[in-house]
Amino acid sequence: MTKYTTILLFMLCWFPNQMRAQSFSMSEALDSFKSANDQYQEKEFRKALFSYKSLLEHGYESADLYYNLGNAYYKLEKYALSIWSFEKAIMFNPGFEEAKTNLELANKSVVDKVQELPRIVWWHYWQRFKALFGVKGWTYMSVIMLWLLAAGVYLLLTKKVHWQKRVGVYLSSIGLFMAIFSAGVAINKKLLLQNPETAIIISSNVYVKSAPEDSSADLYVVHSGLKVSLTDQIGDWLKIKLADGKTGWVMATEMKRL
Amino acid sequence: MSILILFLGWNQVSAQEYRFYVQANKKKVSMAGKIQLTYKFEGGRPTEFRPPQLENFSFFGQISQGQETSIINNKVSRSYNYQITLKPRKVGSFTIKPAVAVVNGIEFQSDEITIKVIEKTDEEKDIQAQIAENLFIKVYTSKREAYLGEQITVTYKLFQRVNLSGLEYKSMPSYDGFWKEVLNDRKDFQMKEEDIEGVRYQTGVLESVILFPQKVGDLTIDPFVLSTKVPVQQRRGRRSFFDDFFSNYVTYDYELSSPILKIKVKPLPPGKPSDFSGMVGKFDFEASLTTNQLEINDPVTLNISVVGEGNLKLLKPWSIKFPTGIEDHPAQTHDNFSSKGGSISGSRRYEYLMVPYRDGMFKLPPISFSYFDTEREEYVSYSNSDLEFKVGKGTEIHEGGEGGPSFKSADEISVLNEDIEYIKYNDLNLAPVGYSPFGSAKHIALSATPFALLALLLLFYKKKEEEEQDVVGTKRKKATSLAQKRLKKAHELLQKGDSTAFFDEVANAAYGYLGDKYSISNAEMSKEKALNTLSENHISEEVVTLTGKLIDECGFARFAPGDKSTLMQTVYDKAVNVISTIEASGK
């Protein structure tokens, strides 16, 4: 019995330890988040922006923080950075309606209008389906499915009546399949967050090069606020791809990865 | 007068009959004079002629073209001539670079020519000075320094005291960097007599404009240039008695140009109001409604008028967001400008006709106007925010009307301004950077829990099942002991070997047991009744048959011959088995 107790204690200790890596505690961070919001309310947008950014530097983030940061950038007319922040907020919380509204407004400042390449309908459905929940949602989903699986296995093994066994088989197979599926989506989204494949152009206008070197030909010009996909990296150069399929090389300093 | 013709060689390129050469009307020219060059091309018709690049001369007039046919020794030669007139710019000896003619796509170069330019002779200087005194253009400007958009009046005036023959406009100012409003131009040119400090001049306004600077900096207005022919009395070295008699006039080509005008344009000072649209001058502003009490479908007009002096013509109509429930019409512009006294003043009025189709109070957004006052050197703002009117329901039924009341379909909520959604203020969330709910301790714990729980539950289930099996065992044991108790007497009789009493006792015990268990009275008891009762109580067929056999055997055994000890033992075991089985079944 003592063995289990130690494991339990170890788990309890491990969880808060993971958070203490930050330079100030969660409650301090929340307090400074609130005071930054107060600065925003007093229309001290520059101060509020500074506070939001310092929270990020101290190792805290959330959809809410990115959303408020985006608002502060917007008020200071730094539209490209506000687009970046709103996109980030939506990545953390795909159901963030306010962030979507604000992103739409901020995107009005983007001068480049890129015609999106047509895709098959299923791709759109799949994207919309994946966007139903964030990493958290899909993780919860997989946990719920694991519980379902366990319940099904229990019914299958202990019940002697035929229909109860049948329910057990159904529950456990659905649970198993959905748990693996949801975990897959969650891992996919987690990896995307950690290693983003998209970026927002920050410089006001950028010449997109044909090769990762300064002397190569200028292919076309993009302007601040445009969202691009990243497909490759050589040194400081990133290969970008626009929604219409155009590709080219841009210095990493010209953009901000999501 | 002798004309010196210079032949300066053949063109080398045209080996056959092509010749392209230049001739000058003189090889020496004074700074005050002009020289005429004729480029001649023989043997073809040039499709293009490019005059030489000039450094020390400037073109005077345009290129004139001509053809010339000559017959020498029965040979017809035709040449195409291009004549240009040049004015020297510097004193010295200069070579004029070749001109180019294109024939059938081939470029031909003419030869070069050297011209000597000498100083003006004293006589020429004298003549020019004399003309300049009596023929000049003056420029008048209201300001030499102005703010961006401030109006400036510029007038070019010709003064003359000599007889002119012909006046040619050579170049006119282009006023780059200004928006101009013409007051007087060539069409209005009129000469009149004017006394300037006791000297009588013929004067005429060449051009008069009002300029509004459009860019900041030192702006230069190119001069007004006229060319004319002035009759000049030829003077000889020696004065003779006949001079006045036979005064010898020659016409002298004279070019007169106005001074170059420089205007310094200052940027507007900082602190522009947000509604500032570039109006500079001095203005009055008024915004008013024709009425503030009306009925549905009655018109009401919003008048916005700006009165004053300045770049009023550049004013643009206000774009007003009318409240919903009003049918609005585009603005009508009414102008009343005059340019008396050399400056533009007047008024511009915008009329916005509105027809409300809903009743209630209507409030127009504040209408503001601001301009830069050049006298006070500061921005002035006006605003009118109390533009309200009340609309009554009116007579909704039109007498004998065809349409009846005009209803508009419901309006969409009109968007006054677009702004971002407010920041998130309550229920804030934060997480350490890089923290992912997937793979977190909580996730792992929550995922592991169901399986731990499952394992526990399965263990519990197994133990309970085992215990259940134990219960069956003890029941059986109890049932057996009960059966043995019931058959105690029979057992004693078995030991004694009393077979008759034994079989009776076994049957009795069986009946007694079943009677007690299923509440059957002794009177009712029979073999059929007992077996039926067992069947009714879901005792298995096998046991029922066994019970029947046992009772039958007990009946037959009494009369069976031979040794009965083994039979007794079998019947006893069977009885114990039947009773304990029935008892253990619990039914």
Contacts between the chains, C-beta under 8 A, distances in Angstrom:
chain1	res1	chain2	res2	distance
A	11	B	441	6.3
A	11	B	445	6.6
A	14	B	441	5.8
A	15	B	441	4.5
A	15	B	442	7.2
A	18	B	432	7.3
A	18	B	435	7.5
A	18	B	441	7.2
A	19	B	432	5.7
A	21	B	432	6.8
A	22	B	432	5.4
A	26	B	430	6.6
A	29	B	430	5.4
A	30	B	428	6.2
A	30	B	430	5.9
A	33	B	428	5.5
A	33	B	430	6.3
A	34	B	428	7.0
A	37	B	423	6.0
A	37	B	424	8.0
A	37	B	425	5.5
A	37	B	428	7.9
A	40	B	423	5.5
A	41	B	425	7.8
A	55	B	430	7.6
A	56	B	433	7.4
A	59	B	432	5.6
A	59	B	433	4.7
A	60	B	430	4.7
A	60	B	431	6.9
A	60	B	432	6.3
A	60	B	433	6.5
A	61	B	430	7.4
A	61	B	431	6.5
A	61	B	432	7.8
A	61	B	433	4.9
A	62	B	428	7.6
A	62	B	429	4.4
A	62	B	430	4.9
A	62	B	431	5.5
A	63	B	429	7.0
A	64	B	424	4.6
A	64	B	428	5.2
A	64	B	429	5.2
A	64	B	430	7.6
A	65	B	430	6.5
A	67	B	423	7.0
A	67	B	424	5.6
A	68	B	423	4.3
A	68	B	424	5.9
A	71	B	420	5.9
A	71	B	421	7.9
A	71	B	422	7.5
A	71	B	423	4.8
A	72	B	423	7.9
A	74	B	420	5.3
A	75	B	420	8.0
A	98	B	421	4.0
A	98	B	422	8.0
A	98	B	424	7.3
A	101	B	420	7.4
A	101	B	421	5.3
A	102	B	420	4.3
A	102	B	421	5.5
A	105	B	418	6.5
A	105	B	419	7.8
A	105	B	420	5.5
A	106	B	420	7.5
A	135	B	436	5.8
A	135	B	437	5.5
A	135	B	438	5.5
A	136	B	437	4.2
A	138	B	438	7.5
A	139	B	437	4.6
A	139	B	438	4.5
A	139	B	443	5.5
A	140	B	437	7.7
A	142	B	447	7.4
A	143	B	443	6.7
A	143	B	446	4.6
A	143	B	447	5.5
A	146	B	447	5.1
A	146	B	450	5.4
A	146	B	451	7.6
A	147	B	449	8.0
A	147	B	450	4.5
A	149	B	450	7.2
A	150	B	450	3.5
A	150	B	451	5.7
A	150	B	453	6.6
A	150	B	454	4.3
A	151	B	450	7.4
A	153	B	454	5.9
A	154	B	454	5.5
A	154	B	457	5.7
A	154	B	458	7.1
A	157	B	458	6.2
A	157	B	461	7.7
A	158	B	457	7.7
A	158	B	458	7.1
A	158	B	461	4.9
A	183	B	438	7.5
A	186	B	437	7.9
A	186	B	438	4.4
A	187	B	438	6.4
A	190	B	436	4.8
A	190	B	438	5.0
A	190	B	439	7.5
A	193	B	436	7.2
A	194	B	434	7.3
A	194	B	436	7.7
